[in-house]
Amino acid sequence: MQSLPKVLSLNRRVLAILSKCNHLNHLKQLQSFLITLGHSQTQFYAFKLVRFCVLRLSDLDYARFIFDHLYSPNIYLHAAMVTAYASLSHYDSAFALYCDMVRRGHPKANHFIFPHLLKSCKVTNLLHTHIVKSGFDRYLIVQTALLDSYSRSATDIGIARKLFDEMSEKSVVSWTAMISGYARIGEIESAMYLFNQIPERDVPSWNAVIAGCTQNGFFQEAISIFRKMLIHAQEPRHRHNKPNQVTVVCALSACGHIGMLQLGKWIHGYVYRNGLVSDSFVSNALVDMYGKCGSLGSSVKIFNSLIDRNLISWTTLISALGINGLAPKAVETFKEMECQGFRPDKVAFLAVLTACRHGALVREGIELFEKMDVYGIKTEMDHYHCIVDLLARHGHLRESEKIISRMPYPPNAIILRSFLEGCQIHRTAEDLAMASEHCIAKSVQ
């Protein structure tokens, strides 16, 4: 058995080597070094290696390889793997690992493992039972995780509220989880009521209610709360509660939807003053806000200034061009995006198809609609509505009817109305009656 000074010396050496590692091969060399010293099964070093794989190398497979070659990994190693899986949304793998641990009866779970498992609401009820049996339901961190998990399902929001009301101690995280739950299912009044009851607010709690209002179309309310947050943050003891990237993105979205250009410009200045301009989400939100407010020049200028453009940046610009009546430029930008190596997704296609629809670009719209198959993108109801409306509005009724007949599911009322409105403009009453019968038959299939 090594003396304490030798152990501490080795620990320092291992941690120093890890701090300099930047490649998997370096990690493997350290692993070989530990094996030669007889530490292949030492849990402390295994934990450090697993965490390094996940956090620094983003190599979950090798982390699992290290884990699987341990004779009896302890609870901290199990928790590290569960956390890694959950952080990458591999919830089934996280739960499977937990189930293996329960089946073996070793190691015993601790209360730190459950918040990560509860990030998926598919197994909340089962985990809740395990938590109660294990006696971990008295821990605030576990109670809050349960509350958050239940609140992610509209059918379980009542259970979440019951848990919330029964909590003897509520942290600001608990309040925020419940507010977010109500916001997700559109119960903004309940979310606002709870927000007004919070003893002490932090930035995430402000963000939860502002985001909830924005996502549910309560744009004026979102702006009002944003302004209150700014006033709140001016108080000396609340200066740490300044709007962050999330707040700014939500506020800019609200400004864009209701055309509040002046406030949007003020937020743009706030972004620069507070060093948030490098955040891609904020930059994309600025492109979107200026586009929706009709200030296309500013929108294009910000896009052109972006160093690291992503698919969202391109899609946002395409949408802005379409909104402002520059459909040909929107199509040109879409093609430029493809040439730059970006693979369009369903949102990008919807943006450019919407531009074609507003700009009466029938030929381009058909080509782009057909290109979705080339990319293997599933056509959704909104895409069908764009192309059907575009064709029907401009007299291409036979083509529009063919698209409706080939839909893999019944058309919704919006698609049918677009088609029938086209028939009213371009067909005789007899043709309209026949088209109506065909559409009704298709809709009830």
N, C-alpha and C positions, 0 to 999 in steps of 0.2 A: 504494500500500500504506500502510495506516494505521500511525502510530507506536505503540510499545508503550504509552505513557501513555494515548493515545486509546482503544486497544483495552480496556485495563483499566478506563478510565472508563465505556465503553459496557457492559462486562460488569457492573460494579457497578450501573449504571442499570437494565439489563434484570432483574437478580436482584431489585432493590428493587421494580420494578413487579410482577414475578411474585409477590412475597411479599404484595402487596396485592390481587391478583386473587382474585375469588370467584365469577366468572361466565364463561361461555364467550365472551360478547361482549367482556369485558375482554381475554381472551386474543387474540381476533381483532384487536382494536385494536393490541395489542403486535405481533402478526404483521405487520399493515399497516405499522407504524412501521419494523420491521426490513426489510421489502421496499423501502421508500423509501430506506433507507440502503444498499441493495445487498446485504443479508445474507439473502436468501430461501433461499440454498443453504448457508449456514454451518452446519456440522454441530454445533458447540457449542450454538448457539441452538436448532436443531431438536431436539436431544436434550433440552434444558431444557423446551421446549414440549411434547414428547411425554410426558415424565415428569410434567409438571404436569397434562396432560389425564387421565392415568391415575390418579395418586395423589390429586390434589385435586378434580378434577371428575368422576372415574369415567366419563369419556367416551371409551370405547375406539374408537368410530367416528371421532371427529375426530382422535384420535391417529394412526389408520391413514391418514386423509386427509392429514395433514402428512407422514407417512412416504412415502406413495405419490407425493407431489409433489416428492420429492428426486431429483435425477439419479442419485446414487450413494451411498446411505446407508451409513455405515461399520458396523463390527461392533458398536459400542456402541449404535447405534440399532436394529440387528437384535436385539441382546440385550434392549434395553428393551421392544421389541414382543413378543418371545417371552415375557419375564417377565410382561408384562401379560396376555397370553393365558392363560398357565399359571396365574396367580393367580386367574383367573376360571373355571378348569377348561375353557377352550376349547382343549383339547389338539390337536385336529385342525388348527385354524388355526395354532397355534404350530409344529406339525410341517410344515405346508404352506409356511410362510414359510421355515423352515430348508431345506426341499427346493429352493425357488426359489433360495436363496443358493448351495446346492451346485451346482445346475445351471448357474448363471451363472459359478461359479468365483470369485466376488468378492462380498463380502469373505471372507477366510479366517476360519474359526471360531476362537474362543478357548475356553479351558477353562471360562469362566464361563457360557457359553450352555447347556452340556449338563445341569447339574443341574436347570434349569427344564424342558427337553425331557423329561427322564427322570421327571417327575412322573406321566406316563402310562405304564403298564406294557405298553401294546399294541405299542409299537415298540422295546422295550428291546433285543431281540436285534440289530435293524438298527442302532440307535444305538451299541451296544457295538462292532460292527464298525467303524463310522466313527471311534469314539474310539480304538480300537487303531491304525487306519491313520494317524490324525492324531498319534499319540504322546502323547495326553492321558491315557492310562490310568495314568500314573505320579503324577498329581496326587491328593492325598488327597480333595479336595472332589469330584472326579469319581468316584473309587473308592467313596466313601460314597453318592453319588447312585445309582450302578449297583446297589450292594448294596441300598439302600432300594427301588429300582424292582423288582428281581427278587424281593425278599421280600414284595411285595404280591400275588404270585401263588402259590397253594399248590403248583402244579406246578413252580415255579422256585425253591422254597425251598432245594433242594440246591445250585443254582448260587450263590445268595446266600451260603450257608454256605461254599462253596469260595472265593468271593471274599474273604469275611471272614477265613478261615484263612490266605489267601495275602498279606494286607495286611501290609507290613513295619512300618507305623505305623498304629495304631488310635486314633482320637479317641473321646471319649465319645459323639459323635454316631453313629459307626460301631457302637459297642456297642449304643446305644439302638435304632438301625435294625434290627439283628439280633434284639434282644429283642422289638421290636414285631412283626416278621415272624413269629416263633414264636407269639406271643400271638394273632395274627390267625387262625392255622390251628389253634388250640387246643392247641398243644404247650407247655403251661405249665411242665412239668418242665424242658424245654430252655431256656425263657425264664428260669426261676429260676436254673438252673445258670449261665448267662451273667451274670445280674445279680450273682450272688455272686462272679464272677471280675473284675468291673470294678475297675480300679486306683483310679479316682476317680469318684464318682457326682455327678450334678447333678440338678436338679429334674425335667427331662424323663425321665431314666433311671428315677427313682423312679416317676414317673407312668406310664411304659410298663408296668412290671410290676404296679403296683396296678390300672391300667385293664384289663390283660390278665386278671388274676385275676377281677375283677368281671364282665367281659364273658363269661367262660367258666364262671361259676357257682361260683368258688372264693372265696366271700365271707369265710369265716373267715381264709383266707390273706391276702386283701386287707387286712382289718382289722389282722392281725398285722404286715404290712409297713408299713402306715400308722403304727402305733405306733412301729415301729423308726425310721421317718423322723423322727418328732417328737423322739425321743431323740437321733438323729444331729444334728438341727438345733440342739440345745442346746449342742453343742460350739462353742467360740469360732470355730474356723476353718471351721465349716460353717453358720454362722448365715444365710448367703445361700441355703441349701438348705431354707428353710421351705416347707411345703405352700402351693400356690397354688390358684387357682380350679379347675383341672383335678383336682388331688389331692382337694380337698374334695368336688367333685361325685361322683367315683368312690367315696370313702369313705362319703358319705351314701347312695349307691345300695346299697352293701354292707350298711350298717346297716339300711336299709329291708327288704332281702330276708331278713335273719335276725332282725329285730325287736329290734335293739340300741338301744332308745330313749335310754338314759342316755348312751351314747357319742354318739349323734346330737345330743342336747342340748348336750353338751360342744363338739362341732364347730360347732353353731349359735353358741355363745359365742365360739369362735375366729374365726368369720366376722365377728362384730361387732368384736372386738378388733383385727382386722387389716384392717379397711376393705374387706371383700369383699362386703358386703351389697348393694351397688349392682349387682353382676353378675347379670344375669337368669338365667343358667344355674345359678348358685348358689342364687338364690331359688327357682327352679322345683324344684331338687333338694331343698330344705328342705320345700317343699309335698309332694313325693312321699314323702320319708322319714317325715314325721309321719303322713301318710295310711296308709302301709304298716304303721307301728308302732301304729296304732289311736288316735293322738292327733289326731283330726279337728279339734278346736277350734283347735289350734295351726296345723294345715294351712290352715284357712279364714282364720285371723287373718293369716298371712303373705301369703296370696293377696290379701286385702283391702288390705294395706299396699302392694302393688305399684303403682307409679306408671305404669310402662310394661308393661302386660300384653300378652303375645303369645299366639299360638295354642298354644304349648307350655304356657304357664301355665294356660290354660283347660282343655286336655286333661288336664293333671296333676290339676287339681281335680276334674274329672268322674270320673276314674279313682279318686281318693281317696274320693269320695262313694259310688261303686259298691262299692268294697272294704269300706266300713264300713256297708253295708246300707241306704243312703239312695238307692235307685234312682230314685224319683220326683224327688228333688232333683237327681240327676245329669242326668235328662232336662230338667228345668227350666233347669238351668245351661247345658246344650247350646243350648237355644233362646235363652237370654239372650246367649250368645256370638254366635249368628247375628245377633241384633238389634243387637249392638255393631259389626257390620260385618265380623266374622271369618268367612272361608270355611273350613269344616271340611275336613280332609284325611282320608286313609284311617285314620290313627292315631286321630284324634278320633272317627270313626265306630266304630272298634273299641272304644274306651273306653266309649262310651255304649251300644253293643250288648251289651257284656259286663255292664254295669250292669243292663240290661233282663233279660238272661239270669239273673243272680243274683237279681233282684227279681221275677221272674215277670210282667214287664210285656209281655204278648203283643201287645196292640194297638199300643202305642208302639214295640215292637221291629220289627213289620212296617212301620209308617210310616217309621221311620228307615232300615230296610234299603232300602225303595223310594226313599227320598230320595237315596241314593247315586247313582242314575241321573240324577236332576235335576242334581246337581253334576258329572256326568260322571266320577265316580270308579270305577275298575275294582274290582270286588268280588274279594277274594282269599280264599284257603282259610279263614283265620281268621274272616272275616266270615260265610262260609257256615256254619262250625261253630257260631257263636253263634246264628244264626237257626234252624238245623235243630235244635239242642239245645233251644232255647227252645220251639219249636213241638211237638216230639216229646215232651218232658218233660211238657207240659201237655195232651196229648191231641189236638193239631191235626195228626194224622198225614197226612191227605190233603194239606194245605198244605205240610207238611214234605217229603213225597214229590215234590210238584210242583217245589219249589225244587231238590231233588237232580236231578230229571230235566232241569231247564233249565240246569244247570251247564255251562259251556263246556269243562270238563275233568273227568276222572273224580274222584269224591270220594275223599278219603283214608280211612284206617282209622278215624281219630277221628270223622269225620262219620258213617260207616256205623255205628259202635258206638253213637253217640248216638241215631241213628234207630232202630236195632234194640232198644235199651234202652227207648225209648218204646213200641215195638210190644209188648214183653214186658209192659209195665204196662197198656196200654190196648186191646190186641187179643186175639182168640182165637188159638189155636195155628195154625189154618189160615191166618188173615190174616198171621200172623208168617212162615209159610213162604213165602207169596206175596211178601211184602215183601222177604224175604231174597233170593229169586230175582231180583227186579227190581233190587235194589241190587248184587248180584253181577254181573248183566249190565251194569249201568251202569259199574261199576268196572273192567271189563276191556275197555271200548270203546276 
